[in-house]
Amino acid sequence: MTKPFRKHLKSSADLKTSYAAVRAGFVALALEKNRRATPFVEEARSLKAAASRAKTPNYLLKMKDIRSGLLTAAGVSDKASNHLEESDKDDAIMGLIRNFLEPAGEKFVEELVFRFLLTRGDTLGGSMRNYGGAMAQRKLTRSIISCLRLAGKPYWWLHSATLEWAPASENDADVELYIKGLSWINDKGPRTLIYDLTVPLVKNNIDLCLFKVAHAAITKDDHQNPKKYVALGELKGGIDPAGADEHWKTARTALDRIHKAFDKHKPATFFVGAAIETKMATEIWALLESGTIDNAANLTDENQIAAMTRWLCAL
């Protein structure tokens, strides 16, 4: 029987991310970063306009309508602000005024805006670090849904916020933005895919978990039953080649834990990654050839992802 990965991979070279894919990924990241930065830039403009009414840095203390902006400029994030007393916030703002705004003289408003943007930039960087993973999940989800639709198979999807299952409909154009899981029925029975699940047997979070249980019947007890698992996989969406090895080490560790945890009833295992360098591709190919993992695909290759999702839907 032909191994599943042989249907879309001929050698380790096929797994390697092309320069064109890396370039396209970086451009997409840049565009998204600019889109997400727009509200921060507008906030900075509003802060500058409001703060310009102050004749001295100390006068800013009286301007309650920009207190949140002053805290941000002082280096206090929105999350940190929720854990501080009002007196602590006052101290932070006073530190900003004495140490940075007053020494800036007449340019204190510009100094305020620069420091505001510095903190907001850090917030933006944090959100962008999660962007690759989110986009990877959305891309794989859309491929799975397309596969099911082409096969004429009904499916159900789990809303990430409400944790309620909904049947497929004609208005599912953006469901990948809110999905926590998918469920369908193939020739072998019901299948339910759950994203980002802490698997009790592994004692760790696994990106993709496929169960042989219907969506309406799946319980936490099934999470602890090795016989209920059909497949487990790791999904890494970061496109930066500099971080490829680190992502692979994390995924490889997770896959090793799966193999050790599932002794008698071993589910299929697979890996999907966006940034795959030559050395990494060679290692993945060796694992495929030896049967250590069952399938792998490069997220930037449409044909590979289509083949991967067809295999996943048929398991």
C-alpha positions in Angstrom: 0.0 0.0 0.0 1.3 3.4 -0.9 2.1 5.5 2.1 -0.1 8.6 2.3 2.7 11.1 2.1 3.9 9.6 -1.2 0.8 11.0 -2.9 2.1 14.6 -2.7 5.8 14.2 -1.8 8.6 12.7 -3.9 11.5 13.7 -1.7 12.5 15.9 1.2 13.1 18.8 -1.3 9.3 19.0 -1.8 8.9 19.9 1.8 11.3 22.8 1.7 9.6 26.3 1.7 10.4 28.2 -1.5 11.8 31.7 -1.5 8.7 32.9 -3.3 6.5 31.5 -0.4 8.7 33.1 2.2 8.6 36.4 0.4 4.8 36.2 0.1 4.5 35.3 3.7 6.6 38.3 4.9 4.6 40.7 2.6 1.3 39.3 4.1 2.7 39.8 7.6 3.8 43.4 6.8 0.3 44.3 5.4 -1.4 42.8 8.5 0.9 44.6 10.9 0.1 47.9 9.1 -3.6 47.1 9.3 -3.4 46.4 13.0 -1.2 49.4 13.7 -3.8 51.9 12.2 -5.9 52.2 15.5 -2.7 52.8 17.5 -1.6 55.6 15.1 -5.0 57.2 15.4 -4.9 57.0 19.2 -1.5 58.7 19.1 -2.8 61.5 16.9 -5.7 62.0 19.3 -3.4 62.0 22.3 -1.1 64.6 20.7 -4.1 66.9 19.9 -5.4 66.6 23.5 -2.0 66.9 25.2 -1.2 70.0 23.2 -3.7 71.9 25.4 -1.3 71.5 28.3 1.1 74.3 28.9 3.4 72.2 31.1 3.9 68.5 31.7 2.4 68.7 35.2 -0.9 70.0 33.7 -1.3 66.6 32.1 -2.3 65.2 35.5 -5.5 67.3 35.5 -6.5 65.9 32.1 -8.6 62.9 33.1 -9.7 62.3 29.5 -6.2 61.1 28.5 -5.2 59.3 31.7 -5.2 55.9 29.9 -2.9 57.3 27.3 -0.5 58.7 29.9 -0.4 55.3 31.6 0.5 53.7 28.2 3.2 56.3 27.6 4.5 55.4 31.1 5.1 51.9 29.9 2.0 50.4 31.6 0.1 48.0 29.3 -3.7 47.6 29.4 -3.2 44.2 31.0 -0.9 45.5 33.7 -3.2 48.4 34.4 -6.0 46.1 35.5 -3.8 44.9 38.3 -2.7 48.2 39.7 -4.2 50.5 42.3 -5.0 54.1 41.4 -2.1 55.3 43.5 0.3 53.0 41.6 -1.0 54.5 38.4 -0.4 58.0 39.7 3.2 57.1 40.6 3.8 55.7 37.1 2.5 58.8 35.4 4.5 61.1 37.8 7.6 59.0 36.9 6.9 59.6 33.2 6.6 63.4 33.8 9.6 63.8 36.0 12.0 61.5 34.2 11.1 62.1 30.6 8.6 64.8 29.8 10.0 67.6 31.9 13.6 67.1 30.6 12.1 67.3 27.1 11.2 71.0 27.7 8.9 72.4 25.0 9.0 69.1 23.1 7.2 67.2 26.0 4.1 66.5 23.9 6.2 64.8 21.2 8.1 62.9 23.9 4.7 61.7 25.3 3.5 60.5 21.9 6.8 58.7 21.1 6.6 56.8 24.4 2.9 56.0 23.9 3.7 54.5 20.5 6.6 52.6 22.0 4.3 50.7 24.4 1.6 50.2 21.7 4.3 48.8 19.4 5.2 46.2 22.0 1.5 45.3 22.2 1.3 45.0 18.4 4.4 42.8 18.4 2.7 40.4 20.9 -0.4 40.1 18.8 1.6 39.5 15.7 3.5 36.6 17.3 0.2 34.7 17.4 -0.9 35.7 13.9 1.0 32.9 12.1 -0.6 30.2 14.1 -4.1 31.7 13.7 -3.6 32.0 9.9 -2.3 28.4 9.7 -5.4 27.1 11.5 -7.7 29.1 9.3 -6.0 27.9 6.1 -6.1 24.3 7.1 -9.8 24.6 8.2 -10.8 26.1 4.9 -9.1 23.3 3.1 -10.9 20.7 5.2 -14.2 22.4 4.7 -13.6 22.6 0.9 -12.7 18.8 0.9 -16.0 18.0 2.7 -18.1 20.2 0.5 -16.6 18.8 -2.7 -17.4 15.3 -1.4 -21.0 16.3 -0.6 -20.5 15.5 3.1 -22.3 17.5 5.8 -20.2 18.9 8.6 -20.6 20.7 11.9 -18.3 23.3 13.4 -17.6 24.3 17.0 -17.7 28.0 17.8 -14.6 29.1 19.7 -16.4 31.6 21.9 -19.7 29.8 22.7 -18.4 26.3 22.4 -21.6 25.3 20.7 -21.8 23.1 17.6 -23.5 24.5 14.5 -24.4 22.7 11.2 -22.9 23.7 7.9 -24.7 26.3 6.0 -24.4 28.4 2.8 -23.3 31.3 5.0 -20.1 29.7 6.2 -17.8 32.0 4.3 -15.9 33.2 7.5 -16.5 30.4 9.9 -12.7 29.6 10.0 -12.3 32.8 12.0 -14.3 31.4 14.9 -13.7 27.6 14.7 -12.5 25.5 17.6 -13.4 22.2 16.0 -15.0 20.4 13.0 -17.0 17.2 12.8 -18.1 15.0 9.9 -18.9 11.4 9.0 -16.9 9.3 6.5 -17.1 5.7 5.4 -15.5 4.5 8.7 -17.9 6.4 11.0 -18.1 9.8 12.8 -15.0 12.0 13.1 -14.5 15.1 15.3 -11.4 17.3 15.0 -10.6 19.5 18.0 -8.0 22.3 17.8 -5.5 23.1 20.6 -6.5 20.4 23.1 -4.6 19.4 26.2 -4.5 15.6 25.8 -4.5 14.0 29.3 -2.4 11.0 28.1 0.3 13.3 26.7 -0.1 16.0 29.5 0.5 18.6 26.9 -1.3 20.8 24.3 -1.7 19.2 20.9 -2.6 21.4 17.9 -4.9 18.9 16.1 -6.8 16.0 17.6 -9.0 13.8 15.5 -11.5 11.5 17.4 -13.7 8.6 16.2 -16.6 10.1 18.0 -19.6 12.2 16.8 -19.6 15.8 17.8 -22.8 15.5 19.8 -21.4 12.6 21.8 -17.8 13.6 22.5 -17.0 14.0 26.2 -13.9 14.7 28.4 -13.8 10.9 29.1 -13.1 10.4 25.3 -10.0 12.7 25.7 -8.6 10.1 28.2 -9.4 7.0 26.1 -6.5 6.2 23.7 -8.9 4.0 21.6 -10.9 7.1 20.7 -8.1 8.9 18.9 -7.7 8.6 15.1 -4.9 11.1 14.5 -2.8 13.7 16.3 -0.9 16.5 14.5 1.2 19.6 15.0 0.6 22.8 13.0 3.2 25.5 12.8 2.3 28.6 10.8 5.3 30.9 11.3 6.9 31.9 8.0 10.2 33.3 9.3 13.1 30.9 8.3 15.0 32.1 11.4 12.4 30.5 13.7 11.8 27.3 11.7 14.2 25.1 13.7 12.7 26.2 17.0 9.1 25.5 15.8 10.2 22.1 14.5 11.9 21.3 17.9 8.6 22.1 19.6 6.6 20.0 17.2 9.1 17.1 17.3 9.0 17.1 21.1 5.1 17.0 21.0 5.2 14.1 18.5 7.7 12.2 20.6 5.4 12.6 23.6 2.5 11.3 21.6 4.4 8.2 20.6 5.4 7.5 24.1 2.0 8.1 25.6 0.1 6.0 23.2 1.5 2.5 23.7 -0.9 -0.1 22.3 -3.4 2.0 20.4 -1.3 4.4 18.3 -3.1 7.1 16.4 -1.7 8.4 13.1 0.6 11.4 13.5 1.4 14.2 11.1 3.1 17.6 10.8 2.2 20.7 8.8 4.5 23.7 8.7 4.9 26.9 6.8 8.7 27.5 7.3 10.6 24.3 6.5 14.3 24.6 5.9 16.6 22.0 4.2 17.8 20.3 7.3 14.4 20.3 8.8 12.9 18.8 5.6 15.5 16.0 5.7 14.6 15.1 9.3 10.9 15.1 8.5 11.4 12.9 5.4 13.4 10.4 7.5 10.6 10.2 10.0 8.1 9.6 7.2 10.2 7.0 5.5 10.7 5.1 8.8 7.0 5.3 9.6 7.6 7.3 12.8 5.0 9.8 11.5 2.4 9.1 8.9 2.1 12.3 6.9 3.5 15.8 6.5 2.9 18.8 4.3 4.2 22.3 3.7 1.4 24.8 4.5 2.5 27.2 1.7 1.9 24.5 -1.0 -1.7 24.3 -2.0 -1.4 20.8 -3.6 0.2 19.4 -0.5 -2.4 20.9 1.8 -5.2 19.6 -0.4 -3.7 16.1 -0.3 -3.2 16.3 3.5 -6.8 17.3 4.1 -8.2 14.6 1.8 -6.2 12.0 3.8 -7.4 13.5 7.1 -11.0 13.5 6.1 -10.8 9.9 5.0 -9.1 8.5 8.2 
